[in-house]
Amino acid sequence: MALWRIVCGLVLAAALLGGQPAQAQSSEKRIALVIGNGAYSEGALATPANDAGLIAQTLQAAGFDVTGARDLDTATLRSTFREFLDKAAASGPETVAFVYYAGHGLQFEGENYLAPVDARIARDADVPLAAIRLTDLVKPLATLPLKARIVVLDAARANPFARTGQPLAGGLALMQPDPGALIAFNAAPGTIAPEGKDYSAYATALSEMIKEGGLPLDDLFERVRLRTSELTGGAEIPWHASKVQAPFLFFERTNAAPPAQNRFVDLRDKPIRDFDARDAYLAALARDSMRGYEDFLAAYPSDPLAKRVRAILAARREAIVWRESAVADTPDAYWSYLRRYPRGPHAGDAHRRLTHFAVAFEPPAAFTALSYDVPPPPPDEIVYVERPVVYFADPVYDLPPPPPVPVLFLPPRPVYYVDLPPPPPPIAAFVLPIPIYHPVPLWVERPAYVAPPPVNIINANIHNTVVVNPAAQTVVVTNPQGRPEPPLPPALMGNPQAPIAPVPQPGQSGIVAGAQQLIQQHPAAAAAIAATAVALPAAAVLRARQQQARPPQGAAPSAPALQPGQQPALPAGPGQLRPGQLPQPNQPMAGRGPAAPVPTGVKPLPMPGALPTTPAQRLATPPGAAQPNRPVPPPVVAGPRVAPQAPQGAATAQRAAQQRAQQAGALQAQQQRAAQAAQQRAAQAQAAQQRQSQQRAMQVQQQAQQRAAMQAQAQQQRQAQQRAMQAQQQAQQRAAMQAQQQQRAAQAQQRSQMMARPHAAPQPSRGPQPQHRPCQPGQPFCR
């Protein structure tokens, strides 16, 4: 209980510190709601709370005013959604609203539902009663005059619900976003994703791409799809659809940013037939459209990857057919679906709706078939969708693994995401875990036009590493060079000459009072407050108070009923602060041993009554400071301070001295460990940078070698072609010469034959012959 009291004080004090209204010239306000539900009675999930903590932290760095919680029941989750809608309605038309939900999601009769942790869904008909319909959040959000709405569901999982009745289709149902909205699923409609260990692949990919900087929404989610598919071996293929017209960037890249080395734009714009089979698959996956997958099959119908593409295309075609059938919501529409997919994932939904219409499952001889936007599935697709749940890693499908994404299309994954450790356990109910924050690059900044969010340790240190220990209320901040930094800039540390916040008087809120005492007494309180400042929704705070107010068996009588206008205070217990009581040095918390020592740069709590000497001790916000979505607390009236209690006897003093010596030794050891850890992190960061530089250099060298090899090969090919042409010409010349020789020989032979042919003697003429002398033998003719 003491832990919960302190956390409530920290959260509300953070609201006091960061609750000042935005400057008038700031044009874009950013708000976010982040929910991680994992503690289900039907079976706990390992990653949703951690995923929610990671995304909340990333959004804080991007300038969002984040409200977040984990493990919410039905009533608290509904109230939290209503609270966020009210907050969005009051934020103005230049607001970007972001919703992230991790947990179990279900689809039922064409609608998507979010399952609270107390959901009892024994059969299919229990879904609309026990779960919360997504439309009840999305539609009211669409009616608000906002700049953009982004709804991300990390909820397509294998669910343990509805063991009886008609089977539920797996994953989430395909839906269309409203104008100005983007909808994103961690897995394609109708499919489910594998479970992670510490974080989901989708959450880490989303956080990575947000921190990349300079990516519009469509580009960002396309890269998330490629990265998630790569991390899961093709088992999980995210999906998104956007109708956001306004330009939006989570982060901007400054002029100092290095030029982009990837050619991701080619995957989206270049014709798929112009790629080889492996890159053509990545191009189809990046586009994630029916046309893109069909273009791949047209170009590479016999490639092994064609089997994987057919499975993806089959799931998408079936999801489109079902959505059009559910939107029509007529018997003819459901008969049309069953004609195409008699054993499809949504056959159970179709049977339920036909039962609702009191008609037979089999269509009549004549009915009006629905005309779908997609052609019927070919026979080789049906095998992938003849089951309620489609999972691309199902061994039955025996799909080939997808190709790795070359660095030409997607930069290497940052090393800290590869080995990101799980966050420390939360210290109170509903509070989100706080992972290690790894900085964005120095050339990445929040856009200047974004309204300043409430001050917290993350958005004040987007270029530094932040390690938070909520249980010990310690924060270690190191810059890129590995040197420690103050948790907050000096400008946020307050006026050293400002008066100390007075001790609260009776009637003042106990939680706010405890936070003010913590601020004035603990030099590291500002860092601890900022580190835990993912503000809880008011519904979660109220629910936690109700849980704390339930006395266990044998407990003392409960506190008297609250008076009208009085704020409830948490019950006090061993180690807790009562209203008006100052915390003692290293006072143990309820249910815990002595307080853990703090790291380097953080001093222990001073003795009661000691005057503050550091700026951090003067961080108390004036009593009139506003809190987001909360009424302004009444003014604090100065009163007498509580005098410290002197130790009784020499034995008590000796024990106190021994305790202080032990604490000093423990503090020194903790400081040494923190310094060593900081050095190790700095060395790891430097080594990671060196590895990345080496990888880039190797990539450049490989690309140069490839270009040289390609040029050499092209030169060799040209030379070979020239030699072949020369040989062909020579052969033609030889053939021509032979033909000429043969022709001359034939002519000579013909002349010889003509000369050798005998000639006939001339016929003697009739009439008198002239007289001539006789010729001698061998003499020429004598005349």
C-alpha positions in Angstrom: 0.0 0.0 0.0 2.9 2.3 0.7 4.2 1.7 -2.8 0.9 2.6 -4.3 0.7 5.8 -2.3 4.1 6.9 -3.5 3.4 6.0 -7.1 0.2 8.0 -7.0 2.1 10.9 -5.6 4.7 10.6 -8.3 2.2 10.5 -11.1 0.2 13.5 -9.9 3.3 15.5 -9.1 4.5 14.9 -12.7 1.2 16.3 -13.9 1.8 19.3 -11.7 5.3 19.8 -13.2 4.2 19.4 -16.8 0.6 20.6 -16.7 1.2 24.1 -18.0 -0.8 25.1 -21.1 1.0 24.9 -24.4 2.3 28.0 -26.0 -0.2 29.7 -28.4 2.2 29.5 -31.3 2.5 25.7 -31.0 0.2 24.3 -33.7 0.2 20.5 -33.2 -0.8 18.8 -29.9 -0.1 15.1 -29.4 -2.0 12.8 -27.0 -1.8 9.1 -26.7 -3.5 6.2 -24.8 -1.5 3.1 -24.3 -2.9 -0.1 -22.8 -1.2 -3.4 -22.2 -3.5 -6.3 -21.0 -1.7 -9.5 -20.2 -2.9 -10.8 -16.8 -5.8 -12.9 -18.2 -7.4 -15.5 -16.0 -7.7 -17.8 -19.0 -3.9 -17.6 -19.5 -1.4 -14.8 -18.9 0.4 -13.2 -21.8 4.1 -12.4 -21.4 4.6 -9.3 -23.5 1.6 -6.9 -23.6 2.6 -4.9 -20.5 6.2 -4.6 -21.6 5.1 -3.7 -25.2 2.9 -1.0 -23.8 5.7 0.4 -21.7 8.0 0.5 -24.7 5.6 2.2 -27.0 4.5 4.7 -24.3 8.2 5.6 -23.7 8.8 6.0 -27.5 5.7 8.2 -27.8 6.8 10.3 -24.9 10.1 11.0 -26.7 8.1 12.0 -29.8 6.3 14.7 -27.8 3.0 12.9 -26.9 1.1 13.5 -23.7 0.8 9.8 -22.8 -1.8 8.2 -20.5 -1.2 4.5 -20.0 -2.1 1.5 -17.9 -1.9 -2.3 -17.8 -4.2 -5.2 -16.9 -7.5 -3.3 -16.9 -10.8 -5.0 -16.2 -14.0 -4.3 -18.2 -15.4 -1.4 -16.3 -12.0 0.3 -16.0 -11.2 -0.2 -19.7 -14.5 1.3 -20.8 -14.1 4.3 -18.5 -10.5 4.8 -19.7 -11.7 4.9 -23.3 -14.4 7.5 -22.4 -11.8 9.5 -20.5 -9.5 9.6 -23.6 -12.4 10.6 -25.9 -13.2 13.5 -23.5 -9.5 14.5 -23.5 -9.3 14.4 -27.3 -12.5 16.4 -27.6 -11.0 19.1 -25.4 -7.6 19.2 -27.2 -8.6 21.1 -30.3 -8.5 20.5 -34.1 -4.7 20.4 -34.4 -4.5 17.3 -32.2 -3.0 14.0 -33.2 -4.6 11.2 -31.2 -2.7 7.9 -30.9 -4.1 4.7 -29.4 -2.1 1.5 -28.8 -3.6 -1.6 -27.4 -1.7 -4.8 -26.7 -3.6 -7.9 -25.5 -6.2 -10.3 -26.7 -8.4 -9.2 -29.6 -11.3 -11.1 -31.1 -13.5 -10.9 -34.2 -17.1 -11.8 -34.1 -19.7 -11.5 -36.9 -17.6 -8.8 -38.7 -16.7 -6.7 -35.7 -13.5 -6.5 -33.7 -13.5 -6.7 -29.9 -10.9 -6.0 -27.2 -10.8 -8.4 -24.3 -10.3 -7.0 -20.7 -8.4 -9.2 -18.3 -11.5 -10.3 -16.5 -13.3 -11.4 -19.7 -15.3 -14.6 -19.2 -16.0 -15.9 -22.7 -17.0 -19.6 -22.4 -18.9 -19.7 -25.8 -19.0 -17.7 -28.9 -22.2 -15.8 -28.0 -20.4 -14.3 -24.9 -18.0 -12.2 -27.0 -20.2 -9.1 -27.4 -21.2 -9.3 -23.7 -17.8 -9.7 -22.2 -15.5 -7.8 -24.6 -15.4 -4.2 -25.7 -16.3 -3.4 -29.3 -13.6 -1.5 -31.2 -16.2 0.5 -33.1 -17.3 2.1 -29.8 -13.8 3.7 -29.6 -13.1 4.3 -33.3 -16.4 5.8 -34.4 -16.6 8.5 -31.6 -13.0 9.3 -32.3 -13.7 9.8 -36.0 -16.5 12.4 -35.2 -14.0 14.7 -33.3 -12.3 17.5 -35.3 -8.8 16.2 -35.0 -5.8 16.5 -37.3 -5.2 12.7 -37.4 -6.2 9.5 -35.5 -3.9 6.5 -35.3 -5.2 3.3 -33.8 -2.7 0.4 -33.5 -3.8 -3.0 -32.3 -1.1 -5.5 -31.2 -3.9 -8.0 -30.5 -4.1 -10.7 -33.2 -3.2 -13.7 -31.1 -4.2 -17.3 -30.6 -7.0 -16.8 -28.0 -8.2 -19.3 -25.3 -11.8 -18.2 -25.4 -15.1 -19.7 -26.7 -14.4 -23.4 -26.3 -18.0 -24.2 -27.0 -20.4 -23.1 -29.7 -19.5 -22.1 -33.3 -15.7 -21.6 -33.6 -14.4 -18.0 -33.7 -12.4 -16.9 -36.7 -8.8 -16.2 -35.9 -7.1 -12.8 -35.6 -8.9 -9.5 -36.4 -11.5 -8.7 -39.0 -10.6 -6.5 -42.0 -11.9 -2.9 -41.5 -11.7 0.4 -43.4 -10.5 3.5 -41.6 -12.6 6.6 -41.4 -11.3 9.8 -43.2 -8.3 11.2 -41.3 -7.6 7.9 -39.6 -5.1 5.1 -39.8 -5.8 1.5 -38.5 -2.9 -0.9 -38.0 -2.9 -4.6 -36.9 0.1 -6.6 -35.8 -1.0 -9.4 -38.1 -2.8 -9.4 -41.4 -6.6 -9.6 -41.2 -7.8 -13.2 -40.3 -4.3 -14.3 -39.3 -2.5 -14.6 -35.9 1.0 -13.7 -34.7 3.4 -15.8 -32.6 4.0 -14.9 -29.0 7.3 -13.2 -28.0 9.4 -13.6 -25.0 10.1 -10.2 -23.5 8.7 -8.0 -26.2 6.7 -8.7 -29.3 8.4 -8.4 -32.6 5.8 -5.9 -33.7 6.2 -3.5 -30.8 10.0 -3.4 -31.2 9.7 -2.8 -34.9 7.2 0.0 -34.4 9.4 1.6 -31.8 12.5 1.3 -34.1 10.8 2.9 -37.1 9.3 5.7 -35.0 12.8 6.6 -33.8 14.3 6.4 -37.3 12.9 9.8 -38.0 11.6 11.5 -41.1 9.2 8.7 -42.1 5.6 9.5 -43.2 3.0 7.2 -41.8 2.6 4.9 -44.8 6.4 4.5 -45.2 6.8 3.9 -41.5 4.2 1.1 -41.3 5.5 -0.5 -44.6 9.0 -0.7 -42.9 7.4 -2.1 -39.8 5.8 -4.9 -41.9 9.2 -5.9 -43.5 11.0 -5.8 -40.1 8.4 -7.8 -38.3 8.2 -10.4 -41.1 12.0 -10.7 -41.0 12.1 -11.1 -37.2 9.4 -13.8 -37.1 10.6 -15.7 -40.2 7.4 -14.8 -42.1 5.1 -16.0 -39.3 3.7 -12.5 -38.7 2.8 -10.0 -41.5 1.4 -6.7 -40.1 -1.3 -4.8 -41.9 -2.4 -1.2 -42.0 -4.8 1.0 -43.9 -4.6 4.8 -43.9 -6.9 7.7 -44.9 -4.8 10.4 -43.1 -4.4 13.3 -45.4 -2.5 15.7 -43.1 1.3 15.4 -43.2 2.6 13.8 -40.0 6.1 12.9 -38.8 6.9 11.4 -35.3 10.5 12.8 -35.6 12.3 15.0 -38.2 15.8 14.4 -39.5 18.0 17.5 -39.3 20.4 18.8 -41.9 23.2 17.0 -40.1 21.6 13.6 -40.8 23.7 11.3 -43.1 22.2 10.6 -46.5 19.9 7.6 -46.7 21.7 4.6 -48.1 18.7 2.4 -48.7 16.5 2.2 -51.7 13.2 1.3 -50.0 11.3 3.5 -52.5 12.2 1.0 -55.2 10.2 -1.7 -53.5 7.1 0.5 -53.8 7.5 2.1 -57.2 9.5 -0.2 -59.4 7.6 -2.8 -61.4 7.7 -6.2 -59.6 8.7 -8.0 -62.8 11.9 -6.0 -62.9 13.2 -7.5 -59.6 14.6 -10.9 -59.2 12.4 -13.4 -57.3 13.7 -12.6 -53.8 13.5 -8.8 -54.1 10.1 -9.2 -55.9 8.7 -10.9 -52.9 9.9 -8.1 -50.6 8.3 -5.6 -53.0 5.0 -7.4 -52.9 5.2 -7.6 -49.1 6.0 -3.9 -48.8 3.0 -3.0 -51.0 0.7 -5.6 -49.3 -2.0 -5.4 -51.9 -3.9 -7.9 -54.0 -2.3 -6.4 -57.1 1.2 -6.7 -55.7 0.9 -10.3 -54.8 -0.8 -11.2 -58.1 2.0 -9.4 -60.0 4.5 -11.6 -58.2 2.7 -14.8 -59.1 2.4 -13.6 -62.7 6.2 -13.0 -62.9 7.4 -16.0 -60.8 4.7 -18.7 -60.8 7.1 -21.5 -60.3 9.5 -20.0 -57.7 9.4 -21.6 -54.2 8.3 -18.3 -52.8 5.1 -18.4 -54.9 3.7 -20.9 -52.3 4.1 -18.4 -49.5 2.6 -15.6 -51.7 -0.4 -17.8 -52.5 -1.0 -18.3 -48.8 -0.9 -14.6 -48.1 -3.2 -13.9 -51.1 -5.6 -16.6 -50.0 -6.0 -15.1 -46.5 -6.5 -11.6 -47.9 -9.0 -12.6 -50.5 -11.1 -14.5 -47.9 -10.9 -11.5 -45.5 -12.2 -9.2 -48.3 -15.0 -11.6 -49.2 -16.1 -11.9 -45.6 -16.1 -8.1 -45.0 -18.3 -7.5 -48.0 -20.6 -10.2 -46.8 -20.8 -8.9 -43.3 -21.4 -5.3 -44.5 -24.3 -6.5 -46.7 -25.7 -8.6 -43.8 -28.3 -10.5 -45.7 -29.0 -14.2 -46.2 -28.0 -13.9 -49.8 -24.6 -12.4 -48.7 -23.9 -15.3 -46.3 -25.0 -17.9 -48.8 -22.6 -16.3 -51.3 -19.7 -16.5 -48.8 -20.5 -20.2 -48.0 -20.6 -21.0 -51.7 -17.0 -19.7 -52.1 -15.7 -20.9 -48.7 -17.9 -23.7 -47.3 -15.3 -24.5 -44.7 -13.7 -21.1 -44.4 -12.6 -19.3 -41.3 -15.9 -17.3 -41.1 -18.2 -20.2 -41.8 -19.2 -20.2 -38.1 -20.1 -16.5 -38.3 -22.1 -17.1 -41.5 -24.0 -19.9 -39.8 -24.8 -17.7 -36.8 -26.1 -14.9 -38.9 -28.2 -17.3 -41.0 -29.7 -18.7 -37.7 -30.4 -15.1 -36.8 -32.4 -14.6 -40.0 -34.2 -18.0 -39.4 -33.1 -19.5 -42.7 -31.4 -22.7 -43.7 -27.7 -23.0 -44.1 -28.1 -24.4 -47.6 -29.1 -21.8 -50.1 -32.3 -22.1 -52.1 -32.3 -23.1 -55.7 -32.5 -19.5 -56.7 -30.9 -16.6 -54.8 -29.2 -13.4 -55.6 -25.5 -14.0 -55.3 -23.4 -11.2 -54.0 -21.0 -9.6 -56.6 -17.6 -9.3 -54.8 -14.8 -7.0 -55.7 -12.4 -9.9 -56.0 -12.6 -13.0 -58.2 -13.3 -16.4 -56.8 -10.2 -18.2 -55.3 -8.3 -20.6 -57.5 -8.2 -24.2 -56.4 -4.6 -23.9 -55.1 -5.7 -21.2 -52.6 -8.5 -23.0 -50.8 -6.2 -25.3 -48.8 -4.9 -22.3 -46.9 -8.2 -21.1 -45.6 -10.1 -24.3 -44.8 -9.7 -23.8 -41.1 -10.8 -21.2 -38.5 -7.4 -19.9 -37.7 -4.8 -19.0 -40.3 -1.2 -19.0 -39.1 1.6 -18.6 -41.6 4.0 -20.7 -39.5 1.6 -23.6 -39.3 3.7 -26.7 -40.2 0.7 -28.0 -42.3 1.4 -25.2 -44.8 5.1 -26.0 -45.1 5.9 -22.6 -46.4 9.4 -21.7 -47.5 11.2 -19.2 -45.3 11.1 -15.6 -46.6 14.3 -14.0 -47.9 16.3 -11.7 -45.6 15.8 -8.0 -46.2 19.0 -6.6 -47.8 20.5 -3.5 -46.2 19.9 -1.7 -49.5 16.2 -1.7 -48.6 16.2 -1.5 -44.8 19.0 -0.4 -42.5 20.4 -2.9 -40.0 18.5 -3.2 -36.8 19.9 -1.2 -34.0 21.9 -3.4 -31.7 20.1 -2.4 -28.5 16.8 -3.8 -29.9 18.5 -7.1 -30.4 19.4 -7.5 -26.7 16.8 -5.3 -25.1 16.3 -6.6 -21.6 12.8 -6.8 -20.0 11.9 -3.9 -17.8 11.9 -4.1 -14.0 8.6 -5.2 -12.5 6.1 -2.4 -11.9 5.7 -1.4 -8.3 2.0 -0.9 -8.2 -1.2 -2.0 -9.8 -2.0 -0.8 -13.3 1.3 1.1 -13.7 3.2 0.4 -16.9 6.7 -1.1 -16.8 9.6 1.3 -17.6 12.1 -0.2 -20.1 15.6 1.1 -20.6 15.3 4.1 -22.8 17.8 4.2 -25.7 18.3 7.5 -27.4 17.3 8.6 -30.9 20.3 9.7 -33.1 21.6 13.2 -32.6 20.3 14.2 -36.0 16.8 13.2 -35.1 14.6 15.8 -33.3 11.0 16.4 -32.5 9.3 18.8 -34.9 9.5 22.4 -33.7 5.8 22.9 -34.3 4.7 20.3 -31.7 3.3 21.7 -28.5 5.5 21.0 -25.5 4.2 17.9 -23.7 4.2 17.5 -19.9 7.8 17.4 -18.6 9.1 14.0 -17.9 12.5 12.3 -17.8 12.2 10.8 -21.3 11.1 13.8 -23.4 13.8 15.8 -21.6 16.5 13.3 -22.6 15.7 12.0 -26.1 19.4 11.9 -27.0 20.5 10.3 -23.7 20.2 6.8 -22.2 17.9 6.6 -19.3 17.8 3.7 -16.8 15.0 3.8 -14.2 14.6 1.7 -11.1 11.0 2.4 -9.9 11.3 0.4 -6.7 14.4 2.4 -5.6 13.1 5.6 -7.2 16.5 6.1 -8.9 17.3 7.3 -12.4 20.7 7.1 -14.2 21.1 9.3 -17.3 24.1 9.0 -19.5 24.9 11.0 -22.6 26.2 9.5 -25.9 29.8 9.8 -24.6 28.9 7.6 -21.5 29.1 10.5 -19.0 26.3 10.9 -16.4 23.9 13.8 -16.9 21.4 15.4 -14.5 17.9 13.9 -15.0 16.4 17.3 -16.0 18.0 20.4 -17.6 18.8 23.2 -15.2 16.0 25.3 -16.7 13.5 22.8 -15.3 15.1 22.6 -11.8 13.3 25.7 -10.5 14.5 28.9 -8.8 17.1 28.2 -6.1 15.6 31.1 -4.1 12.1 29.9 -4.4 10.3 29.1 -1.1 9.9 25.6 0.0 6.4 24.1 -0.4 4.8 24.3 3.0 3.5 21.2 4.8 -0.1 20.5 3.7 -2.9 21.5 6.0 -5.9 19.4 6.9 -8.3 19.2 4.0 -5.6 19.1 1.3 -5.5 16.1 -0.9 -3.3 13.4 0.7 -1.8 12.2 -2.6 -0.9 15.7 -3.8 0.5 16.4 -0.3 2.6 13.3 -0.3 4.0 14.3 -3.7 4.9 17.8 -2.5 6.6 16.3 0.5 8.6 14.0 -1.7 9.6 16.8 -4.0 10.9 19.0 -1.2 12.6 16.2 0.7 14.2 14.0 -1.9 16.9 15.6 -4.2 16.2 12.9 -6.9 12.4 13.2 -6.6 12.2 15.2 -9.8 13.9 12.4 -11.7 11.9 9.7 -10.0 8.6 11.6 -10.7 9.5 12.2 -14.3 10.7 8.6 -14.8 7.3 7.2 -13.7 5.2 9.9 -15.4 3.3 7.7 -17.8 0.1 9.0 -16.2 -2.5 6.6 -15.1 -6.1 7.1 -16.4 -8.4 8.5 -13.7 -10.4 5.3 -13.9 -7.4 3.2 -13.1 -6.5 5.5 -10.1 -10.0 5.2 -8.8 -9.9 1.4 -9.2 -6.6 1.1 -7.4 -8.0 3.2 -4.5 -11.0 0.9 -4.3 -8.7 -2.2 -4.2 -6.6 -0.6 -1.5 -9.7 0.4 0.5 -10.8 -3.3 0.8 -9.6 -4.3 4.3 -8.3 -7.9 4.6 -9.8 -10.3 7.1 -9.1 -9.1 10.6 -8.1 -5.7 9.5 -8.9 -2.5 11.4 -12.2 -0.7 10.7 -12.2 1.3 7.5 -11.8 5.1 7.4 -14.9 7.3 7.8 -16.9 8.1 4.6 -15.7 11.0 2.5 -17.4 14.3 2.7 -18.8 16.0 -0.4 -15.9 17.6 -2.3 -13.2 15.7 -0.3 -10.7 13.7 -2.3 -10.1 10.1 -1.2 -6.7 9.3 0.3 -5.0 5.9 0.4 -5.0 4.1 3.7 -1.8 4.4 5.7 0.2 1.4 6.7 3.6 0.5 8.0 6.1 2.5 6.1 3.5 4.8 4.6 3.3 8.6 4.8 0.2 10.0 6.5 -1.0 13.5 5.5 1.3 16.0 7.1 4.0 13.4 8.0 7.5 13.9 6.6 9.4 10.8 5.2 12.3 9.6 7.3 15.7 8.9 5.9 15.7 5.6 4.0 12.4 4.7 5.5 11.5 1.1 4.4 8.4 0.8 2.3 5.4 -1.3 3.2 6.1 -5.0 2.5 9.8 -4.3 1.8 13.1 -4.3 3.6 15.3 -1.2 4.0 15.4 1.1 1.0 17.9 0.3 -1.7 20.9 2.6 -2.1 20.8 5.1 -4.9 23.4 5.4 -7.7 26.0 8.1 -8.4 24.8 11.6 -8.2 21.7 10.9 -6.1 21.8 11.9 -2.4 19.8 10.1 0.3 16.8 11.7 1.9 17.8 14.5 4.3 16.7 14.5 7.9 13.3 15.9 8.6 13.4 19.7 9.1 16.6 20.1 7.1 16.5 23.0 4.6 16.8 22.2 0.9 20.1 23.2 -0.6 19.8 22.0 -4.2 17.6 23.2 -7.1 16.0 19.7 -7.3 14.7 20.2 -3.7 12.9 23.3 -4.8 10.9 21.7 -7.6 7.5 21.9 -5.9 5.0 23.4 -8.3 2.9 26.3 -7.0 -0.4 25.0 -5.5 -2.4 26.6 -8.3 -0.7 24.7 -11.1 -3.2 22.9 -13.3 -3.3 19.2 -13.9 -4.4 17.7 -17.2 -8.1 16.6 -17.0 -8.2 17.1 -13.2 -9.6 19.9 -11.1 -7.2 22.4 -9.6 -6.4 21.5 -6.0 -7.3 24.1 -3.3 -4.6 26.6 -2.3 -2.0 25.3 0.2 -2.0 27.3 3.4 1.4 27.6 5.1 1.6 26.0 8.5 4.1 25.0 11.1 6.6 22.4 10.1 6.8 19.0 11.9 9.7 19.0 14.3 12.1 16.0 14.0 12.1 13.4 16.7 15.4 13.1 18.5 16.8 9.6 19.1 16.1 8.2 22.6 19.3 7.2 24.4 22.8 6.5 23.5 22.0 3.0 22.2 19.6 4.5 19.7 22.2 7.0 18.6 24.8 4.2 18.2 22.4 2.1 16.2 21.6 5.1 14.0 25.3 5.7 13.4 25.9 2.1 12.5 23.0 2.2 10.2 24.3 5.3 8.5 27.7 3.8 8.1 26.2 0.7 6.5 24.1 2.8 4.2 27.1 4.9 3.3 29.1 1.7 2.4 26.1 0.4 0.4 25.8 3.7 -1.3 29.5 3.7 -2.3 29.2 0.1 -3.6 26.1 1.1 -5.5 27.8 4.1 -7.0 30.7 2.0 -8.1 28.4 -0.5 -9.7 26.5 2.3 -11.4 29.7 3.8 -12.7 30.9 0.4 -14.0 27.5 -0.2 -15.7 27.7 3.2 -17.3 31.2 2.5 -18.6 30.0 -0.9 -19.9 27.1 0.8 -21.7 29.3 3.4 -23.1 31.8 0.7 -24.3 28.9 -1.3 -25.8 27.5 1.7 -27.5 30.9 2.6 -28.9 31.5 -1.0 -30.0 28.0 -1.1 -31.6 28.8 2.1 -33.5 32.1 0.7 -34.6 30.4 -2.5 -35.8 27.8 -0.5 -37.6 30.6 1.6 -39.2 32.5 -1.5 -40.2 29.3 -3.0 -41.5 28.6 0.1 -43.6 32.2 0.1 -44.8 32.0 -3.6 -45.7 28.7 -3.0 -47.4 30.2 -0.1 -49.4 33.2 -2.3 -50.3 31.0 -5.2 -51.2 28.9 -3.0 -53.4 32.1 -1.6 -55.1 33.4 -5.1 -55.6 30.0 -6.2 -57.0 30.0 -3.2 -59.4 33.6 -3.9 -60.4 32.7 -7.6 -60.9 29.6 -6.7 -62.9 31.6 -4.3 -65.0 34.3 -6.9 -65.6 31.7 -9.5 -66.4 30.0 -7.1 -68.8 33.4 -6.3 -70.4 34.1 -10.0 -70.8 30.7 -10.6 -72.3 31.3 -7.8 -74.8 34.7 -9.2 -75.7 33.3 -12.6 -76.1 30.5 -11.3 -78.3 33.1 -9.4 -80.4 35.2 -12.6 -80.8 32.2 -14.6 -81.7 31.2 -12.0 -84.3 34.7 -11.9 -85.7 34.8 -15.7 -85.9 31.4 -15.7 -87.6 32.6 -13.1 -90.2 35.7 -15.1 -90.9 33.7 -18.3 -91.3 31.4 -16.4 -93.7 34.4 -15.1 -95.6 35.9 -18.6 -95.8 32.6 -20.0 -97.0 32.4 -17.2 -99.7 36.0 -18.0 -100.9 35.2 -21.7 -101.1 32.1 -20.9 -103.1 34.1 -18.7 -105.4 36.8 -21.4 -105.9 34.1 -24.0 -106.5 32.5 -21.7 -109.1 35.8 -21.1 -110.9 36.6 -24.8 -110.9 33.2 -25.5 -112.3 33.8 -22.9 -115.0 37.2 -24.3 -115.9 35.8 -27.8 -116.0 33.1 -26.6 -118.3 35.6 -25.0 -120.7 37.7 -28.2 -120.8 34.7 -30.2 -121.6 33.8 -27.9 -124.4 37.3 -28.0 -125.9 37.4 -31.8 -125.7 34.1 -32.2 -127.5 34.6 -33.4 -131.3 33.5 -31.0 -134.1 31.7 -32.2 -137.2 33.5 -31.7 -140.7 32.0 -29.0 -142.9 29.7 -30.2 -145.6 31.2 -29.8 -149.2 29.5 -27.2 -151.2 27.8 -28.1 -154.4 29.0 -26.6 -157.6 32.4 -26.3 -159.2 35.3 -26.4 -156.8 38.2 -24.1 -157.3 41.4 -25.5 -158.5 44.2 -25.7 -155.9 47.3 -27.6 -155.4 47.3 -30.7 -153.3 48.3 -30.2 -149.7 50.9 -32.3 -148.1 50.0 -34.3 -145.0 50.3 -32.2 -141.9 50.2 -29.0 -143.8 47.5 -26.4 -143.3 44.7 -26.2 -145.6 45.9 -25.1 -149.0 43.9 -22.6 -150.9 
